[in-house]
Amino acid sequence: MQQYKNKPWTKEERQTLKDYYCNIPMDELLEKLPGRTAGSGRSQVYYLRKRGWTFNSVRRNYGK
């Protein structure tokens, strides 16, 4: 059986998610969050959104 090492998310990691989640590709975000996977990042975003967190996003205008 595989052993998982779940560690709690720090305030700094959560703030990094809040600042960058919608603005940079996931692979670049994971470089800022060593030891975290793409799935754990998405799960944490889902968890935080249920608790009222909003995530900074850049609205792209695509010439409209």
Secondary structure, DSSP 8 states (H G I E B T S, - for coil): ----------HHHHHHHHHHTTTS-HHHHHHHSTT--HHHHHHHHHHHHHTT---------TT-
